Amino acid sequence: MHFITQILAAGLLAWLVLLALIITSRALTGELKTDGLLAMRRGAKVAPERALSMLVFPVVIASYAYLALHADVSEKAALPDVPEQLMMLLTGSNGIYLAGKIARQE
C-alpha cells in the first residue's frame, strides 16, 4: 500500500509541475494574455493587493499540497485538515485584497 501511495504522490507532483510548465510557457510565448492581470483596469498601475494575492495563493496551495503528500494515510484515507497558519495567511491576504478593492472603488 505504501508503494502505491508513493507512486500516486509522484504522479500528482509530476502533473502539477507539468501544468505549471505549460502555463508558464504559454504566458511567455504570448498564447496566454497576461497584460493588465495585476491592474484594476487596463492601462492602470499594478495594484499592490492584487500582487499580494498573486503571491500568497500559490504559496498556500503548494504548502497544503506538500502537507497532503506527506500525510499519514494508514489510519484514514482522507486529506489532512488545513493548518490554522495557512488559513490565517489566506484569509488575511483575501481581506487585504477586498479592502483594496473597496478603497479604490470609483
Residue frames as a rotation matrix with the C-alpha (Angstrom) as fourth column:
MET 1
0.566 0.824 0.000 0.00
0.824 -0.566 0.000 0.00
0.000 0.000 -1.000 0.00
HIS 2
0.401 -0.496 -0.770 2.85
0.200 -0.773 0.602 2.38
-0.894 -0.396 -0.211 0.83
PHE 3
-0.646 -0.670 0.366 4.36
0.455 0.046 0.889 1.81
-0.613 0.741 0.275 -2.63
ILE 4
-0.109 0.708 0.697 1.07
0.971 -0.075 0.227 2.72
0.213 0.702 -0.680 -4.34
THR 5
0.788 0.409 -0.460 0.78
0.533 -0.827 0.177 5.95
-0.308 -0.385 -0.870 -2.37
GLN 6
-0.069 -0.890 -0.452 4.34
0.159 -0.457 0.875 6.88
-0.985 -0.012 0.173 -3.31
ILE 7
-0.686 -0.127 0.716 3.57
0.701 0.147 0.698 6.30
-0.194 0.981 -0.012 -6.99
LEU 8
0.328 0.892 0.311 0.37
0.913 -0.384 0.136 8.36
0.241 0.239 -0.941 -6.76
ALA 9
0.632 -0.172 -0.756 2.21
0.343 -0.812 0.471 11.14
-0.695 -0.557 -0.454 -4.92
ALA 10
-0.495 -0.868 -0.045 4.94
0.265 -0.201 0.943 11.20
-0.827 0.455 0.330 -7.55
GLY 11
-0.453 0.412 0.791 2.32
0.885 0.103 0.453 11.23
0.105 0.905 -0.411 -10.32
LEU 12
0.659 0.730 -0.183 0.45
0.751 -0.652 0.106 14.12
-0.042 -0.207 -0.978 -8.71
LEU 13
0.299 -0.645 -0.703 3.65
0.173 -0.688 0.705 16.08
-0.938 -0.332 -0.094 -8.23
ALA 14
-0.710 -0.555 0.434 4.67
0.485 0.063 0.873 15.45
-0.511 0.830 0.224 -11.85
TRP 15
-0.017 0.802 0.597 1.22
0.975 -0.119 0.187 16.53
0.221 0.585 -0.780 -13.06
LEU 16
0.764 0.293 -0.574 1.39
0.495 -0.838 0.230 19.77
-0.414 -0.460 -0.786 -11.04
VAL 17
-0.158 -0.903 -0.399 4.89
0.132 -0.420 0.898 20.53
-0.979 0.090 0.186 -12.36
LEU 18
-0.681 -0.056 0.730 3.82
0.712 0.181 0.678 19.88
-0.170 0.982 -0.084 -15.96
LEU 19
0.410 0.896 0.172 0.75
0.906 -0.422 0.039 22.08
0.108 0.140 -0.984 -15.50
ALA 20
0.582 -0.275 -0.765 2.92
0.223 -0.851 0.476 24.90
-0.782 -0.447 -0.434 -14.14
LEU 21
-0.537 -0.839 0.089 5.34
0.268 -0.070 0.961 24.49
-0.799 0.540 0.263 -17.07
ILE 22
-0.333 0.502 0.798 2.52
0.939 0.095 0.332 24.61
0.091 0.859 -0.503 -19.62
ILE 23
0.730 0.649 -0.215 1.03
0.675 -0.734 0.073 27.75
-0.110 -0.199 -0.974 -18.08
THR 24
0.286 -0.717 -0.636 4.43
0.108 -0.635 0.765 29.41
-0.952 -0.287 -0.104 -17.81
SER 25
-0.665 -0.581 0.468 5.41
0.496 0.125 0.859 28.57
-0.558 0.804 0.205 -21.38
ARG 26
-0.012 0.738 0.675 2.10
0.972 -0.150 0.181 29.84
0.235 0.658 -0.716 -22.77
ALA 27
0.796 0.250 -0.552 2.42
0.441 -0.864 0.244 33.05
-0.415 -0.437 -0.798 -20.77
LEU 28
-0.039 -0.919 -0.392 5.96
0.087 -0.394 0.915 33.59
-0.995 0.002 0.095 -22.03
THR 29
-0.730 -0.237 0.641 5.12
0.608 0.201 0.768 32.88
-0.311 0.950 -0.002 -25.68
GLY 30
-0.876 0.404 -0.264 2.08
-0.438 -0.896 0.080 35.17
-0.204 0.186 0.961 -25.62
GLU 31
-0.653 0.681 -0.331 -0.60
0.198 0.576 0.793 32.50
0.731 0.453 -0.511 -26.09
LEU 32
0.136 0.631 -0.764 -1.91
0.971 0.067 0.229 33.39
0.195 -0.773 -0.604 -22.63
LYS 33
0.051 -0.079 0.996 -2.59
0.216 -0.972 -0.089 37.11
0.975 0.219 -0.032 -22.31
THR 34
0.080 -0.116 -0.990 -1.23
0.984 0.165 0.060 38.42
0.157 -0.979 0.127 -19.04
ASP 35
-0.802 -0.371 0.469 -1.11
0.337 -0.928 -0.158 42.17
0.494 0.031 0.869 -19.64
GLY 36
-0.355 0.649 0.673 -3.16
-0.624 -0.700 0.347 44.03
0.696 -0.297 0.653 -17.08
LEU 37
0.009 0.353 -0.936 -3.50
0.350 0.875 0.333 40.98
0.937 -0.330 -0.116 -14.86
LEU 38
-0.362 -0.252 -0.897 -2.40
0.926 0.009 -0.376 42.86
0.103 -0.968 0.230 -11.75
ALA 39
-0.992 0.035 0.119 -4.08
-0.036 -0.999 0.001 46.19
0.119 -0.003 0.993 -12.56
MET 40
-0.469 0.881 -0.061 -7.59
0.085 -0.024 -0.996 47.28
-0.879 -0.473 -0.064 -11.60
ARG 41
0.764 0.646 0.014 -8.26
0.081 -0.075 -0.994 48.26
-0.641 0.760 -0.110 -15.23
ARG 42
0.460 -0.589 0.665 -6.33
0.888 0.324 -0.327 48.19
-0.023 0.740 0.672 -18.48
GLY 43
0.203 -0.515 0.833 -3.51
0.400 -0.733 -0.551 50.72
0.894 0.445 0.058 -18.56
ALA 44
0.828 0.121 0.548 -3.51
-0.405 -0.548 0.732 51.35
0.388 -0.828 -0.404 -14.79
LYS 45
-0.232 -0.937 0.260 -0.64
-0.861 0.074 -0.503 50.77
0.453 -0.341 -0.824 -12.39
VAL 46
-0.404 -0.001 -0.915 -0.15
0.195 0.977 -0.087 47.48
0.894 -0.214 -0.394 -10.57
ALA 47
0.477 0.617 0.625 -2.47
-0.595 -0.297 0.747 47.20
0.647 -0.728 0.225 -7.57
PRO 48
-0.516 -0.800 0.306 -0.43
-0.766 0.271 -0.584 46.03
0.384 -0.535 -0.752 -4.54
GLU 49
-0.099 0.540 0.836 -3.31
-0.763 0.498 -0.412 43.96
-0.639 -0.678 0.362 -3.13
ARG 50
0.870 0.378 -0.315 -3.56
-0.490 0.604 -0.629 42.01
-0.048 0.702 0.711 -6.38
ALA 51
0.110 -0.917 -0.383 0.18
-0.583 0.252 -0.772 41.36
0.805 0.309 -0.507 -6.40
LEU 52
-0.534 -0.270 0.801 -0.03
-0.842 0.263 -0.472 40.15
-0.083 -0.926 -0.368 -2.79
SER 53
0.422 0.774 0.472 -2.88
-0.640 0.623 -0.449 37.79
-0.642 -0.112 0.759 -3.62
MET 54
0.788 -0.162 -0.594 -0.98
-0.489 0.422 -0.763 36.53
0.374 0.892 0.254 -6.65
LEU 55
-0.280 -0.958 -0.056 1.98
-0.636 0.229 -0.737 35.67
0.720 -0.171 -0.673 -4.41
VAL 56
-0.494 0.082 0.866 0.20
-0.830 0.253 -0.497 34.28
-0.259 -0.964 -0.057 -1.35
PHE 57
0.526 0.849 0.057 -2.34
-0.795 0.514 -0.322 31.97
-0.303 0.124 0.945 -3.01
PRO 58
0.552 -0.345 -0.759 0.21
-0.369 0.715 -0.593 29.72
0.748 0.608 0.267 -4.79
VAL 59
-0.575 -0.777 0.257 2.30
-0.557 0.143 -0.818 29.54
0.599 -0.613 -0.515 -1.61
VAL 60
-0.227 0.586 0.778 -0.72
-0.875 0.227 -0.426 28.39
-0.427 -0.778 0.461 0.40
ILE 61
0.770 0.547 -0.329 -1.70
-0.638 0.659 -0.399 25.83
-0.001 0.516 0.856 -2.24
ALA 62
0.191 -0.790 -0.583 1.85
-0.366 0.494 -0.789 24.49
0.911 0.363 -0.195 -2.54
SER 63
-0.645 -0.419 0.639 2.21
-0.723 0.065 -0.688 24.27
0.247 -0.906 -0.345 1.24
TYR 64
0.149 0.787 0.599 -1.04
-0.828 0.430 -0.359 22.35
-0.541 -0.443 0.715 1.59
ALA 65
0.768 0.078 -0.635 -0.13
-0.516 0.663 -0.543 20.05
0.379 0.745 0.549 -1.32
TYR 66
-0.289 -0.940 -0.180 3.21
-0.483 0.306 -0.821 19.32
0.827 -0.150 -0.542 0.34
LEU 67
-0.547 0.172 0.820 1.41
-0.808 0.150 -0.570 18.61
-0.221 -0.974 0.057 3.63
ALA 68
0.528 0.845 0.085 -1.12
-0.766 0.518 -0.381 16.35
-0.366 0.136 0.921 1.89
LEU 69
0.520 -0.392 -0.759 1.57
-0.481 0.599 -0.640 14.41
0.705 0.698 0.123 0.03
HIS 70
-0.572 -0.808 -0.143 3.41
-0.273 0.352 -0.895 13.71
0.773 -0.473 -0.422 3.29
ALA 71
0.011 0.669 0.743 0.31
-0.994 -0.074 0.081 12.89
0.109 -0.739 0.664 5.36
ASP 72
-0.926 -0.252 0.280 0.00
-0.317 0.923 -0.217 9.52
-0.204 -0.290 -0.935 7.05
VAL 73
-0.176 0.903 -0.392 -2.88
-0.933 -0.026 0.358 7.74
0.313 0.429 0.847 5.29
SER 74
-0.796 -0.161 -0.584 -2.51
-0.058 0.980 -0.191 4.46
0.603 -0.118 -0.789 7.15
GLU 75
-0.855 0.505 -0.122 -5.17
0.195 0.095 -0.976 5.41
-0.481 -0.858 -0.180 9.72
LYS 76
0.284 0.959 -0.018 -7.69
0.372 -0.127 -0.920 7.11
-0.884 0.255 -0.393 7.45
ALA 77
-0.494 -0.408 0.768 -7.67
0.851 -0.048 0.523 7.79
-0.177 0.912 0.371 3.74
ALA 78
0.710 0.701 0.069 -8.55
0.704 -0.704 -0.096 11.47
-0.019 0.117 -0.993 3.85
LEU 79
0.088 -0.645 0.759 -6.89
0.361 -0.690 -0.628 14.79
0.928 0.329 0.172 3.24
PRO 80
-0.480 -0.311 -0.820 -5.40
0.874 -0.086 -0.479 16.40
0.079 -0.947 0.313 6.34
ASP 81
0.632 0.670 -0.389 -7.02
0.721 -0.692 -0.019 19.42
-0.282 -0.269 -0.921 7.93
VAL 82
0.361 -0.473 0.803 -5.80
0.420 -0.687 -0.593 22.77
0.833 0.552 -0.050 6.67
PRO 83
-0.345 -0.558 -0.754 -3.37
0.928 -0.084 -0.363 24.22
0.139 -0.825 0.547 9.23
GLU 84
0.554 0.614 -0.561 -4.52
0.740 -0.672 -0.005 27.33
-0.381 -0.413 -0.828 11.05
GLN 85
-0.198 -0.716 -0.669 -1.48
0.172 -0.697 0.696 29.30
-0.965 0.023 0.261 9.87
LEU 86
-0.884 -0.112 0.453 -2.34
0.451 0.047 0.891 28.68
-0.121 0.993 0.009 6.21
MET 87
0.066 0.985 0.161 -5.97
0.973 -0.100 0.210 29.65
0.223 0.142 -0.964 6.79
MET 88
0.459 0.043 -0.887 -4.90
0.506 -0.833 0.222 32.86
-0.730 -0.551 -0.404 8.53
LEU 89
-0.609 -0.757 -0.237 -2.49
0.165 -0.413 0.896 33.67
-0.776 0.506 0.377 5.70
LEU 90
-0.726 0.397 0.561 -5.12
0.655 0.152 0.741 33.08
0.209 0.905 -0.370 3.04
THR 91
0.344 0.902 -0.259 -7.83
0.938 -0.322 0.126 34.93
0.030 -0.286 -0.958 4.97
GLY 92
0.172 -0.362 -0.916 -5.52
0.393 -0.828 0.401 37.88
-0.903 -0.429 0.000 5.62
SER 93
-0.846 -0.532 -0.001 -4.42
0.197 -0.315 0.928 38.22
-0.495 0.786 0.371 2.01
ASN 94
-0.431 0.773 0.465 -8.03
0.809 0.102 0.579 37.97
0.400 0.626 -0.669 0.78
GLY 95
0.448 0.565 -0.693 -9.05
0.828 -0.555 0.082 40.59
-0.339 -0.610 -0.716 3.35
ILE 96
-0.284 -0.638 -0.716 -6.32
0.174 -0.768 0.616 42.92
-0.943 0.050 0.329 2.11
TYR 97
-0.889 0.001 0.458 -7.43
0.457 0.057 0.888 42.30
-0.025 0.998 -0.051 -1.48
LEU 98
0.030 0.990 0.141 -11.06
0.942 -0.075 0.326 43.14
0.333 0.123 -0.935 -0.67
ALA 99
0.354 0.034 -0.935 -10.04
0.600 -0.775 0.199 46.21
-0.717 -0.632 -0.295 1.35
GLY 100
-0.691 -0.672 -0.267 -8.03
0.176 -0.514 0.839 47.43
-0.701 0.533 0.473 -1.65
LYS 101
-0.660 0.528 0.534 -10.97
0.677 0.110 0.728 46.89
0.326 0.842 -0.430 -3.99
ILE 102
0.389 0.849 -0.358 -13.29
0.921 -0.350 0.172 48.81
0.021 -0.396 -0.918 -1.67
ALA 103
0.128 -0.418 -0.899 -10.80
0.439 -0.789 0.430 51.62
-0.889 -0.450 0.082 -1.11
ARG 104
-0.818 -0.552 -0.163 -10.13
0.073 -0.380 0.922 52.07
-0.571 0.742 0.351 -4.85
GLN 105
-0.167 0.827 0.537 -13.75
0.927 0.316 -0.199 51.95
-0.335 0.464 -0.820 -5.99
GLU 106
-0.904 -0.151 -0.399 -14.61
0.019 -0.949 0.315 54.76
-0.426 0.278 0.861 -8.39
